Structure formats: structure tokens, C-alpha cells
Amino acid sequence: MLIPISLTSTNDIVAETEAENVGFDSLGLTEAKIEEFLRKNVRLLFDEEEDDETLLIVGQQVVNLKGARNDLVALDGNGNLVLIEVKRDAADMASRTEAMEFQAVRYAASLATVATVDDLVERVFARYIRKWEHEFDLRGLTFEELGKRIVNDFLSKNSAAQSFNKRQRILLVSSTFDEQTLSAAAWMSANGIDISCISLNPIRAGGSSNGPLYLAAERLIPTKKIEDFYIEFRERPEGSGESVSAPDTKKGRTNLPRMSKLMEWGIVAPGMRLTLKGFADSEAIVKDAKSVEFAGETMSFNEWGTKVTGWSAICIYDWAVTPGGETLAALRAQKLENVAKKTVDTQMTEI
């Protein structure tokens, strides 16, 4: 929930009129409008607050041979196809003849039949490029040729060519979910099906119909466990004083330190020049913990990443490279390992 505040001249916090959920329905927004917003801005579902994602949207309103139509299809940085289903609210779910989560499972099963990059492009991505041709630079290529270049480049840069579509993921987005949908999704998540539920709520601040509007995104499923917030001790191989290697930066990403902490540690600093791994002419200058300057414009780190790569979302920590040639993710992992080592050493000294 967003709580509007103001500061007095002495920096006391004063609560303003509380923000309220207004609902897409009351704003006159259809499911199609929400879908189109996510098509262009899917990164905002994950930016800073949720797990960072590297995604490439490759399909919209994809129809299988039985006439079933799924909203959005993306490819993630591990090579998985991601089904994104959008509903306006729980009332919309109740009006459908089939439950949202079971509908999504059927759609995901259809995506499992995509065996190769050529399959994906010919059956899904080329049609998407044709529909949104003005958003792509064809450079004299056919839709299929451009699609294959984009997908192969995405997989290559993410080192995911060998794991292409080995698994499928489901992402359900709605302002509200009914209890049965959350229950079924929670059960599936607990039993190995990669399914997530994200609430996306329009919030109006200021207590009036003219107050500013915000969208609040929150991951409901899979839920965070208390253990996710613990920092483990670094393990030492039995009989050795040596430590194990640095932790996998792709695990537990939700609770890893964010950019402000990296600045506090000195890993990132205002004025530092960063580049994106594998992308020429991508240099940006860090402004603060939220923004960089790129090509004469100030933008967020993730906007910079998507602008350079052309992808729909990007995990900036995995891709931003410091002048020393290391990614932010690698430097963060090294710092966390050092912190863990100091903690272990302190504990051993006390013992």
C-alpha cells in the first residue's frame, strides 16, 4: 500500500490523505488495456521490488489449434517460455467458464510443444513482429529472419541456447484473485510447477478523483518464507580451512542487496561509468541509486538495460559491468561472501 506523506521544515513526517485502491473497473480500463500496458512495460512487475527478470516478449494473443488464446508469451534468461495471463480482477475470473489457473495450465502445455527456435519464430514470434512491425528495425529481413536473429542473440547472450524451452512458466496477473485461484496456484507452486501470481492494483493518492494514480505490484505466490531472509554462514569443506565458491547470484535474488546497498559498499558510485556485457556503445553514467544518464537522457537502470538490448526486461545486476570488468552481480556476491566470512571468523573467535 502507498501511504502519501509530506515533510515539515524540521523534517517531521506528516501523513497526508491515505491512498486507496480504486480498481481498474472504476477507471474504465479493460483487460485488453492492461495487457497492452504489460506488453510494453512488463519489467515494471519486477523492477526492484520483485525478483529481477530478463525477459523478451515474443507473442501476444497466441492461439493454439483448439482455438485457445493466451495473452502474452515471453522468453526468459534461462530459455524457458513464460505464459503471462492477465485478468482485470476476481470478478472477471468468476465470469469465465474455466478457472484462470487451469486455463493457464492448458496454454502452458501448448507452449511445451515448441521444440526449437525455428518453431517459436514461425508459430509465434514472426506473427508478433508482423503485428508490431513499426517497433522493429527489419533492415531488409523477413519477419522470420529477424525473429530468429533476435531469439538466437537473446539465448546466446544469456547462455541459454542449450536449455531452450526445457521448462515452461506461468505468470498470472490481476488486481485481485479469488481464494480458489490462490489456493490452486499455491498447491501447484509447492508441487514443482513454476507458477506465480502478481497483484497489480491502481492506487489513487490524495483522496480526490483528481489525485495522482499509481500501480502497485506485489507478488503473492510463491510466498516468501521467513528463511528466505536469513543470511547463511559460509560453508567450509570438511577438514579444510578453504571456503566454497561464491553463491549463485541467480538464487534468492528477491532478498539480495539492492543498488542503494551497493552504493553504500562502494561497488557503485555516482559518476561511475557502466556498460552492458556484450553490448557495444552501451556506456552509461551513474547518477544515483535509481538512475543513470545514457545518450543524454536520465533514466532508470532497467530502462537503460531494455533500451540498449531491445529486450522487454533485464536483470541489471547480471548485465551491468564496472570499469574493472566485473558485473554488479559478481561484485555483490563477492562482498556477501566476505561479509559471511567475517561473521564466521567472529563466531569462531568468540567460541
N, C-alpha and C positions, 0 to 999 in steps of 0.2 A: 504494500500500500504506500502511496506517496503522501507525505504529510507536508503541506506548504508551511514555510516558516519565514520569518524576517529577523534581522539583527538590529538591535538598538545601537546607538552611538558608543555604548560601553560594551558592545559585543554580547549582550544578553540575548537569549533565544526567545522569540515570541511566536506562539502558534497562530497561524492565520486560519481562515475557514478551511476545514478539513476537506481533502479531495474525496470525490465519490465515484464509484463505478457507475457509468451511465448506460452501458450496453450498446452493442452495435445496432440492435433493432431500433432503439430510440433515436439513433443518429441517421437512420435511413440507409445504413450500409448493408449491402447484400453479401452473400457468401463469395460471389464472383469478385467483388471489390477487394475483399480480404485476401483472396487467393492471389490476385494481381499484385497487391502490395507485397505479399511474401515472395512472389516470384522475383521481384526487383530488390527486395530487402531482407532476404532470409537470414543474412548474417546478424541482423538485429535480435534474432531469437537467442543468440548465443553470446553476443558481444559482452565480455567482462563478467556478466552475472552467471552464465551457464557454461558448460563445457565448450571450449573453443572448438570450432569445426572448420575443416577445409572441405568445401562443397562446390560442385559445379551443377547448376540446374540444366538438365538435358531434355526434359519433357513436360508438357502441360496438357491436361485433358486427354490422357493417353487411353485409347480404347482397345480392349482385347477382343479375341474372336467371338466371345459370347456377348459383346456389347457393354461389358462393364467398363466404367470410365473412372480413372483415378486422376486426382487433381494435379499434383506435381511429382516429378521424378528427378532425383539428384544422384550424382556420383560422389562418394566421399573419398577422403585421402587414403583409405585402406583398400579402395577398389570396390567397395560394396555399393549396390544400388539402394537408394533410400526412397521409400514411398512416403510422400507427405500428403496427408488427408486433412482438409480444412472444413470445419463446421462453424457456423456463426455462434451457436450456443446450445445448451442442453435441450431446449425446446425444439430446435431444428433436428437434433438427433432423434427425439421421440417421434417426430412426424415421419421418419423414414421407415420403410418396411423391414430393413435389416439393420442390426446394430452396427455402429460405426467401426468397432474393433474387429468384428468378424468380416465385415466388408473389406477392411484393410488387409486382413489375412489373405483373402481371396486374391486381391490385387497383387500382394507381395508374391504369392505363388506364381502368378503370371510373369512377374519380373524374374523369377528363378529360371525361366526358360531361355533367358538371354544368355547365350553361351559365349559369344565373342564380341569384340569391339565392333566388328562389321555388323553383327546382329543389332546391337544397340543403336548404331547410327542409322541403319537402313529402316529399322522398325519404329524408332522413337526420335532420335536427335535431329535427323535431317528434316523431319516434319516441323520440329520446333524452330530450327533455323529458318526454314521457309516462312513460317508464320511471323517471325520477328526479324525478317531479313534486314530491316533498317538498323538493327542493333549490332549487326555483324559486318566485318570487312571481308567480302568474298574474294577479293583480289583475283578475279577471273576463275575461281574454283567453283565447282558444283557444290550443292548443299551437302552431298555425301562426302566429297573430298575434304571440304572444310571441317565437317563434323569429325571425320576420322583423325585429322591433324590435331584438332582441339583435344579430343579424348585421349589420344595416344600421348600427346605432350603432357596432359594433366597426370596420367598414370605414370609416365616416365619420371617426371619431376617429383612425384610423391613415392617413387619406388614401389608402385603397386601393380605393375603390369602382370606379375605372376599370380596375384591374388584377385584378379578381376572377377567380380560377382560371385565369389565363393560363398558369400552370405548376403542376406537382404535385411534391411532395417525398416522399421515402421515408425513414423513420427506423426502423431495426432495433435492437431492444433484447434483450440476452441476457446471461447471466452469462459464457458462453464461446461462441466462434464457431469453427466448423471452418475449415480452411485454404481450402477451395474457396469458401466463402461470402465470406470476406475478400478472396480473390483476385478473385472476380467483382464484388464491391461496389467494390473499388479501381479496377478497369477501368472500370466504369460511371461512377464519380465523375470519373475522368480524362478521360472522353469526354462530359462535359456533362450527365450525369444527376445530379440533386440527390439523392444517397443518402448516408446517414450510418449508421455502426454505433457503438452505445454499449454498452459492457460495464457491467453492473450486478451487483456482487458483494456478497453478505452476508459481513461480516467479524466474527469474534468476537475480542475482546481479552481479555487476562488469562490465557490458557492453560487455561481450565477451561470446562466445559459451562455454567456459570452466569455466564460473563463477559458484559459488555455487547456488544450487537450493533450493527453499523453497516452502512450500504450505501455502497459505493464506486462512483462513476460515473466513467467515463473514455471520452472519445471516441477511437475507434480509426481511423475513416475518416469524412471525409477527414483524412489525417495532416497534422500541422503541418510546414511546411518551414522550414529554417534562416532563409530570407529573411523569413519572417513576423515574426521577432523584431527585424529591423533597423528603425531609425528613419531615414526618408529625410530628405535635405535638402529644404528648401522650394524649389520651383522659382521662377524669375523669368522672366517673358516676355522674349523676345529683344529687346534694345535698350531695356529699361525697367528701372528700379530697383524697380518695383512687384512685390509678391508676388501669387501666385494666391490664390484664396479658401481658407477653412479646409477641412481634409479632411472627406470624407464620414464622419459618425460611424457609419454603418451598415456600413462596410467595415473589415475587420481587427479586429473587436470583441474577439476572443479575447485579443489581446495589448495592448489599451488599458489604461491605468492604472485600478486599481480604487478602491473607496471609501477605503481607508486612504491611498492616494496623494493623493486629492482632499482629504483632511483635512490631510495634510502641506503641501499647496499653499495651504490656507486657503479652498478653494472650499466645503467643507463643514466645519462645526464643531459640537461638542456644544452643544445649546440652540437651534440654528438651527431655524426653522420652515419646513417644506417643504410644498408642495401638489402635487397631481397635475393635470397640464394638462387642463383641460376638465371637471374633476370638482369640484362644489361640496361643501363640508363634508368636505374630504379632508385638512385640515391635520394634520401630524404633527410631533413634536419629536424632533430627532436626539439619540440617547443616546450612541452611539459609532459606530465604523466598521461595526458589524454590525447595529445595531438602532435602532428609533425607538419613540416612545410615541404610540399612536393610540387614541383613545376610552378612555383609562385603562388600556390594555394595552401591554406591551412585546412587540414582535415584530420580525422581520427586515424589511429594506427591501422585499423581494419579497413577503412575506406581507402587508405593508401595501398594496402595489400591487394584489395579487389580491383582497384583502378589499374595497377601495374599488371597483374596476372590475367585479368579478364574473368576470373572465377567468381562464383556467387558468394562465397565466404572463405575466409582464410584464418588459420591459427597463426597469428602474427609471431608468437614466441618460437614456433618451429621454423619460421622463414626469415625473420629479420636477422641480419648479420652485422656485427660490430666491426669497427676498423681492424680489430685483431683477427678477424676471420672466423669467429665463433658465433653460433646462433644464440639468441637470448635464452632459448630452452636449455642449451648445453651449459651456459654460464650459470643459469639458475640452479640446475641440477648439481653442478659443482659446488655452489655456495651452500645448498641444502646438505650436501654430503659433509662439508666442512663443519657446518653447524652441528650435525649429528655426531661427528667425531669429537668435537669439543664437549658435547653433552656426555658422551660415553666416557671420555677421559676424566671429566669432572666426577662422574659417578664412581669410576674405578678408584680415583684418588680418595674419595670420601670413604669408600669401603676399606 
